[in-house]
Every structure is written in structure tokens, then in C-alpha cells.
Amino acid sequence: MLPTAQSPGEDSMANSLPDSAAAVVIGGGIMGCSTAYHLAKLGARNVVLIERSKLTSGTTWHSAAQVRQLRSTISLTQLTQYSAKLYASLAQETGQETGWRQCGSISIATNPDRLVHIRRQASLARAFGIEVHEIDTAELRDLWPVLNVDDVIGAVYSPSDGRVNPSDVCAALIKGARAHGARIYEDTAVTGFQSMAGRVSAVQTTGGTIRTDRVAVCAGLWSRQVAGLAGVWAPLHACEHFALITKPIAGIDRMMPILGDHDGHMYMREESQGLLVGCFEPNARPIALEQLPADFSFDLLSEDWQHFKPIMKLALHRVPALEDAEVRMLLNGPESFTPDGAFLLGEAPALGGFFLGCGMNSMGIASGGGAGRALAEWMLAGEPTMDLWAVDIRRFGRFHNNLNVVRERAAEHLSRHYVLSTPGHEAASVRDLRLSPLHHCLAEKGAWFGERAGWERPNVFLPGSNGSAPALRFGRPAWHEAVAKEHQAARQAVALFDQSQFGKLLIQGRHAEAFLQRLCAGDMAVPPGRAVYTPMLNQRGGYESECVVMRLDERRFMLITGAAQAVRDYHWLESHLSDGEFVTLTDITAGLGVIGIMGPKSRDLLRCISSADFSNAAFPYFSHREIDIGNTVARAARLSYVGELGWEIYLPTDQAVTLYRQIEAAGEAFGLRDGGSFAMAGLRLEKGFCSWGHDIGPDDTPLEAGLGFSLGATKETDFIGRQAILRQRDQGLEKRRVIVLAEDPELHLMGGEPIVADGKILGRTTSVAYGHTIARSGWGSSAWPDRRSRSCCQRPVLSSRWPAGGCRQPRNSRRPMTQRGRACALMAEG
Ligand SMILES: Cc1cc2nc3c(=O)[nH]c(=O)nc-3n(C[C@H](O)[C@H](O)[C@H](O)COP(=O)(O)OP(=O)(O)OC[C@H]3O[C@@H](n4cnc5c(N)ncnc54)[C@H](O)[C@@H]3O)c2cc1C
């Protein structure tokens, strides 16, 4: 941790650069070293790492280098678990020590909400296979003798966490990489890129140009700038990051666990028999790149005691011995943070072969081992080998790269890193980035907006609230009754949902049908006027996306996807276009508003403002057509995500308000209400509908999800993922998605909870919501039984015939909700 200004790459080669390379990794911090190591180890020949200064000279050398393994998702946790294993074993492989010390970690709570939080975290850790124990204050004092525990009301201890020496880890990775043929070039800066036909073709450096079709930008807080040289967005921003380091203090032991006192915004660990006190202060400060000298290397920012003062006060309370400790330094090092607090990984949608591994949000050492492996695998396989959506660069659009946006949002995320996140919390900075055409109409009605992929969308309508957030708390939320009214309107009368934020991609050309047949598992050879609910699968049979495709005419299709998926789906489609395939793709999301009219009275309402025939015979499920409606011309599609009779009306954004007002006027007679995303969540879960990115994702197949019906039953064409699905059909399933009902109405779930039966963890919840129709008896949640416990899923869902089995009902079928309740009981009995 302490500045030694020593590069572990002193022995790296300083010869002239090669003309070409299989892959060029930019940056010699933990991410670059790990990526180069894994690329070389996985067999890539001729891997080159370019570092503008010396290895580890960016943020890595001054890292506190704790490796805490629990992360927000199972995949990210698996990456840190892998990091820990790698760091523990690298010395044996390379002969270079990493400083791995398995000292464990502790989180303490000083208020009841925090206690609930750390217990929830402990449950999650157990569900992800990490050992955790709750400990009392006596045990805490044993492990941390200098701690003031007067106000501590609980603690959890995770013995398998640890710490490393970051420079030594990099030295070991580089040694390993070189043993597998990688070459390292220090004092060489990347200055530009060349591309050809939408793909990177060369890297320009101060030492010459290297031809390559694979690049990984691991340039830490400089990555936005470096990626910008290729026209690629990498939304991250540097922020100041503080840690106090003391001289030795009596009672401090080198094996003391890392301590997390998140109510005090800080963490502590032993450092050369003294203490290191790091913080995530609530008033974090961004720092512009221009404020750093161009040759910033093994450097730090200036100390700022005034800024650190509030944390110092809290630290003195927690460890009174600090009062007499001699300070070695107040370290202020820049680190990169992203708009959502998760790092940036994967192929940039703007340029083929151009990968990112950056924006580590102060978790770069813990994540680096696993993230470097995941990035290397992605670069070699052409697609991620596991579900990495939480960190996938494609969750961001180009607009997120705006400097104001990244600066404000990155600083806000850093400030909130240790703040308890109450359900319903929304970011405060840079709001109103993307507004639906109906935004002002909905705001007038008291919409409290939440943000999704930059879009403002109503969470719930709170009339008279001026749209301000209600009081946030754990337990039964303040908006419970308001959501109930919207929910009931959709089930018993009619509700209007603004769905304009849906991603909408136009796919056209003479090969459009054949192209979609290859990409989609559903059958796209349908007549114009039909819509198909379909997965797009990866080679492993997992969901790359779940979408609805409307055939507009012989050569044109419109793909409807989730708000956050448009960039990703566009990239997936584009990267699978073959040479000679005559297909064009256009993202038309912003051009069309979508008004969902849902509920048993939706047909009666629509008849008041349109002469179109909305009968079952003339307008069946999964059909769509252009109609006159109100004073507008729109495309009405008989689809519903709430599981009721309903239509989604697609029309140009400039006419959306006109139609909204006409629907509003006509709807009064039918009890029309506006509905928000909270009501939508409960409605869809009652019907068992999945949400991509929550309930299903790249590691889950349609068979596991119980959505076998969405695989084109009669489709002859081969499609991506078919072979994997066929194999799985023959071999049987290891896990299944099920619906769980919590019978205790006061059990307030938040998602991610482990599901325990007979003392065994069977799985964990994905989406959760209150089901206001199901006799208000509980919280519906969709859960994945754990792979390791086969108890409830030994039988394959599919029987012998391809692709039979499962439920054949379409997405908006009126499946009785009580059956779902029984399904839950089945799982618990399993
Ligand atoms: C005080 C502090 C405490 C921390 N504690 C922890 C912790 O406990 N646990 C944890 O997991 N993480 C921690 N972190 C975060 C962690 O250190 C970082 O996430 C990690 O080191 C970032 O590594 P990186 O490889 O992304 O970037 P860097 O280490 O910054 O590496 C990027 C490299 O790219 C090079 N580069 C830039 N531009 C170019 C160019 N044009 N051409 C060639 N090379 C270029 C730079 O010179 C640099 O060497 C902490 C950070 C700080 C500041």
C-alpha cells in the first residue's frame, strides 16, 4: 500500500514494438496486468501490453487492496471469489509472492436498519457460497481489541476475505503473462487508433504503430480519454479517494480482519502495525483530468485535512487509540468511478474488437483477477462466457458519456457507496436526461419519477405530491396504497402505462427475415401483422435478450425491447450481420411514443376513440395494425405485460400528447387510472412474466425459465443457441425458475433473498413485488433454485419432443394466479 515508487515491471522488455499483435492491452495497472495474463494463459499468441509510464504507476500502487468477495450479483461475486483464489495461488505458479493474507473481514452495525442490512448481506453471501458468521461484541473485541464497541449492535464476520500487496500481484501476473509469451512495453503511450469497416485495425503509440484487431483499454481513470481517441464512449470520471495511514499503534495485529464501519463511512485495516482508515465520504469530490499533470505517475493528490475532518471525528470515536497515533500520511489518490457504481467491461458497441476493462469504482483489486479473466475470455470467444450484464459497457449509451453527466453521477455514487440504500432510492444528480413525450402530462398527475437507462418513468402516481419522493423506509413502503389503486384499475377496469421508454429497433432489407430467423429462437416467418415473443440466445442457449418482434411488411420488422437493452440488442444484432446480408438496423426508440391501455375495459375505452375492430376475431393476441385512433394514426399491438386484455399504441412522439389527452377524456367513464412501474412489477409477477436482466439473463435458458413455448415449435431454421437447447433438452435441467409466494404479508422482500427450506438454501429471489390481487397475502417473487440443490428440478421440464413441454400460453395469457401459488408450494416441498 505505501508508496515505494517501485515498478514490478522493471524487468520488462524495452525492445522496439512489434508490427502486429493478436491483442493489445493498454494500461499496466491491475486490470491491464490481469487481462494480459489471462489472454496469454488462455492461449492467445503475441499479446502486447502497453504502459505509458511504469507498471502499477496509476491508481494500483496506492490501493488499500482489500479483497472482499461479496458483490451485488452472483456473477460479480464469482469474479471476486476467483480473484481471491488466484491471488492465493499465483506465488506457487510464478514464484512471485502477492502478499495474499487471508485475514477475513467484519461489518458492524450501529443502528437497526444497518443491522438488517448486514444480516441481509450475510444471507446473500451464504446464498453465493461465502462463509459468514454473525458475531457478538465480545467476539468483535477479541478480533479487534482497539475498537470502541459501545454503540455497536451487531456484526458479521467473513473469514475467507483477505488483502494483498497490489504491486506484488501485478508483478506476479506479469511474470505469468510473460511465461506464456506476452510482451510488456513500459514508457510507451497510446496516442490513437485506426479502424477499418467498423473494427479496430491498429494502435498508434509513441513507439510506433501495432496492427491488431483486438484492443483492451485498461487505462484506469484515463480510459474515457483513451477510448475517445477511437470515438468510443467510456463513461467514467476520476474522484479523489482518501485514506489515513498511521504509524504503529499498540494492539494492532497484522491478521486483524478488515473492518467495515459503514455508518461511519469508513473501513479500516492494519498497515505496518498501524492503521489505514479509508473512507467513502458523503461529500465526495470529482477531479478533472486537466488538474492532473500530464506525467502523473506514482503520484498522489494533495492532502486535505479539512475535507477529511468529519471522517477523522468518526474514526476517533471508533478507535480512541487514534488520538495518540502519529500520522504517516493522509493519502489522497485519484480513482475512477462510473455513473452507476459498477465497472465497465466488454466490447464497445461503437467499434468492433475494441474492449474496455476500466472504471473500477474502488474495487479494482478485488474484482481485477476475475474481471481480467472475464475480459480475456470475452475477447477470445467473441461473446461473454457468463452473465456480465451488471458491468457490461452496453448498459450505457453515448449520452451517458457527457462530461457533466459522468462527473456529477460518478461523484454521487462515490458519496453514497456506504449509505444505506432504502427501497425506492433514486439518484439526485443529472436527472431529466431522457423524457417521454408524455412526461409533462404525467408530472401534472403527480407522477413520482424513477430513472431507468436515463429515461424518467413514473414509479407511482401520488396525486398532490408535486412529484416529490415519499418518505423512504424499509418495510411496508409509503406508496403501498397508491400502487394498490393502480394495480386494481389494471385488473378490474383500465389503466394507462406510458411505455415510451421501450427500445425500438427497425430491421429492414431483403434478408431481414432470414437474419432474424438466425438470431431469434422464435419463428419469424410469420405474415405481416403478427408479433412474436422471442428469445435471442447465445451459443450457451442463454438469453441475450427477450423481446417482441412485429412484422411490419415483407421486408420490415420492428423489435421491441426493454429500456435498458436497446444499445445491447442493437450491438448483438449488428455484430451478427454477415457480409453480403442485405439488412439495415435503425434505433427508432426516440421517434415513437408508446401508450399501454391495459385492463378488462380497455376494449370498451378504445372503441370510444377508434372505429377499428378490437374484437378477438379481428384483433387476436400478438397481432398489430395501423389504426385511426383519436385524431392520430398509430400502430396498435395486442400485447400486455400485465396479463390483461390490452393494447400497446405506438405513434410518433409529436402526436403522443394529443392521443393521451383523448384517451384521458374517454377513460373517465371507465375508471381509467395512470399506472407506474411499481404497479407494473406486481401485475407481471402475479402472472409469472419474466423481466430480462432480473429474472432471466445470459446464464439462463428458456427451458430453465419455463418459457419453452417461446421456441418456435415448427421452425426448421437453425438459430444461435439451438444446439445448446437441444443438448439441455436431452440432459435435463439443473435449475428452474419458479414463483414463490411469501405468506406473511409483513415480510418485505427486496430481491436477492436466499430461499431456505429444511435448513438448505434452494435458490434466491430475483424480482419481488407485492401482489395486490392475490388476496394481498404476500409478496410474489421469481426465484431460481440453486444449481447445487437439485431437489426441486431433477426432472427436465421438456419431455421427449422438441421443443414441446412447458407452458405454451403466450405472454398475455390469463393464467390463473392461484396456480402460481401452488407452483410455489411445489418448490418448497421439493
Ligand atoms: C485510496 C484507495 C484505496 C483503494 N482501496 C481498494 C481496496 O481496498 N480494494 C480494491 O479492490 N480496490 C481499491 N482501490 C481501487 C483500486 O486501487 C483501483 O480500482 C485499481 O487499482 C484500478 O486499476 P486499473 O488497472 O483500472 O487502473 P490504474 O492502476 O490506474 O492503471 C491504468 C494504467 O493505464 C496507464 N495509461 C493511462 N493512459 C495510457 C495511455 N494513453 N497509454 C498507455 N498507458 C496508459 C496508466 O499509466 C496506468 O498505469 C483503492 C483506490 C484508492 C485510491
Ligand as a Chemical Component Dictionary entry (heavy atoms), coordinates in Angstrom:
data_LIG
# 
_chem_comp.id                   LIG 
_chem_comp.type                 NON-POLYMER 
_chem_comp.pdbx_formal_charge   0 
_chem_comp.three_letter_code    LIG 
# 
loop_
_chem_comp_atom.comp_id 
_chem_comp_atom.atom_id 
_chem_comp_atom.alt_atom_id 
_chem_comp_atom.type_symbol 
_chem_comp_atom.charge 
_chem_comp_atom.model_Cartn_x 
_chem_comp_atom.model_Cartn_y 
_chem_comp_atom.model_Cartn_z 
_chem_comp_atom.pdbx_ordinal 
LIG C1  C1  C 0 -7.096  5.114  -1.554  1  
LIG C2  C2  C 0 -7.550  3.956  -2.372  2  
LIG C3  C3  C 0 -7.889  2.778  -1.756  3  
LIG C4  C4  C 0 -8.340  1.700  -2.507  4  
LIG N1  N1  N 0 -8.653  0.536  -1.888  5  
LIG C5  C5  C 0 -9.073  -0.527 -2.606  6  
LIG C6  C6  C 0 -9.359  -1.759 -1.971  7  
LIG O1  O1  O 0 -9.245  -1.879 -0.770  8  
LIG N2  N2  N 0 -9.761  -2.809 -2.734  9  
LIG C7  C7  C 0 -9.914  -2.689 -4.081  10 
LIG O2  O2  O 0 -10.302 -3.667 -4.718  11 
LIG N3  N3  N 0 -9.657  -1.526 -4.711  12 
LIG C8  C8  C 0 -9.232  -0.450 -4.007  13 
LIG N4  N4  N 0 -8.940  0.721  -4.632  14 
LIG C9  C9  C 0 -9.189  0.823  -6.054  15 
LIG C10 C10 C 0 -8.131  0.145  -6.899  16 
LIG O3  O3  O 0 -6.868  0.515  -6.469  17 
LIG C11 C11 C 0 -8.365  0.532  -8.344  18 
LIG O4  O4  O 0 -9.682  0.190  -8.702  19 
LIG C12 C12 C 0 -7.418  -0.164 -9.279  20 
LIG O5  O5  O 0 -6.105  -0.043 -8.875  21 
LIG C13 C13 C 0 -7.575  0.410  -10.685 22 
LIG O6  O6  O 0 -6.756  -0.317 -11.528 23 
LIG P1  P1  P 0 -6.740  -0.040 -13.077 24 
LIG O7  O7  O 0 -5.873  -1.039 -13.695 25 
LIG O8  O8  O 0 -8.130  0.081  -13.579 26 
LIG O9  O9  O 0 -6.131  1.454  -13.229 27 
LIG P2  P2  P 0 -4.624  2.005  -12.953 28 
LIG O10 O10 O 0 -3.958  1.299  -11.842 29 
LIG O11 O11 O 0 -4.764  3.450  -12.850 30 
LIG O12 O12 O 0 -3.891  1.599  -14.288 31 
LIG C14 C14 C 0 -4.111  2.286  -15.500 32 
LIG C15 C15 C 0 -2.786  2.401  -16.227 33 
LIG O13 O13 O 0 -3.028  2.879  -17.547 34 
LIG C16 C16 C 0 -1.916  3.675  -17.900 35 
LIG N5  N5  N 0 -2.287  4.544  -19.018 36 
LIG C17 C17 C 0 -3.111  5.608  -18.992 37 
LIG N6  N6  N 0 -3.172  6.171  -20.200 38 
LIG C18 C18 C 0 -2.388  5.449  -21.013 39 
LIG C19 C19 C 0 -2.048  5.564  -22.392 40 
LIG N7  N7  N 0 -2.521  6.526  -23.169 41 
LIG N8  N8  N 0 -1.189  4.655  -22.899 42 
LIG C20 C20 C 0 -0.673  3.648  -22.129 43 
LIG N9  N9  N 0 -0.967  3.514  -20.819 44 
LIG C21 C21 C 0 -1.818  4.402  -20.272 45 
LIG C22 C22 C 0 -1.604  4.424  -16.635 46 
LIG O14 O14 O 0 -0.286  4.938  -16.629 47 
LIG C23 C23 C 0 -1.852  3.382  -15.559 48 
LIG O15 O15 O 0 -0.669  2.718  -15.185 49 
LIG C24 C24 C 0 -8.475  1.822  -3.907  50 
LIG C25 C25 C 0 -8.132  3.014  -4.535  51 
LIG C26 C26 C 0 -7.663  4.081  -3.781  52 
LIG C27 C27 C 0 -7.304  5.342  -4.474  53 
# 
loop_
_chem_comp_bond.comp_id 
_chem_comp_bond.atom_id_1 
_chem_comp_bond.atom_id_2 
_chem_comp_bond.value_order 
_chem_comp_bond.pdbx_ordinal 
LIG C1  C2  SING 1  
LIG C2  C3  SING 2  
LIG C2  C26 DOUB 3  
LIG C3  C4  DOUB 4  
LIG C4  N1  SING 5  
LIG C4  C24 SING 6  
LIG N1  C5  DOUB 7  
LIG C5  C6  SING 8  
LIG C5  C8  SING 9  
LIG C6  O1  DOUB 10 
LIG C6  N2  SING 11 
LIG N2  C7  SING 12 
LIG C7  O2  DOUB 13 
LIG C7  N3  SING 14 
LIG N3  C8  DOUB 15 
LIG C8  N4  SING 16 
LIG N4  C9  SING 17 
LIG N4  C24 SING 18 
LIG C9  C10 SING 19 
LIG C10 O3  SING 20 
LIG C10 C11 SING 21 
LIG C11 O4  SING 22 
LIG C11 C12 SING 23 
LIG C12 O5  SING 24 
LIG C12 C13 SING 25 
LIG C13 O6  SING 26 
LIG O6  P1  SING 27 
LIG P1  O7  DOUB 28 
LIG P1  O8  SING 29 
LIG P1  O9  SING 30 
LIG O9  P2  SING 31 
LIG P2  O10 DOUB 32 
LIG P2  O11 SING 33 
LIG P2  O12 SING 34 
LIG O12 C14 SING 35 
LIG C14 C15 SING 36 
LIG C15 O13 SING 37 
LIG C15 C23 SING 38 
LIG O13 C16 SING 39 
LIG C16 N5  SING 40 
LIG C16 C22 SING 41 
LIG N5  C17 SING 42 
LIG N5  C21 SING 43 
LIG C17 N6  DOUB 44 
LIG N6  C18 SING 45 
LIG C18 C19 SING 46 
LIG C18 C21 DOUB 47 
LIG C19 N7  SING 48 
LIG C19 N8  DOUB 49 
LIG N8  C20 SING 50 
LIG C20 N9  DOUB 51 
LIG N9  C21 SING 52 
LIG C22 O14 SING 53 
LIG C22 C23 SING 54 
LIG C23 O15 SING 55 
LIG C24 C25 DOUB 56 
LIG C25 C26 SING 57 
LIG C26 C27 SING 58 
# 
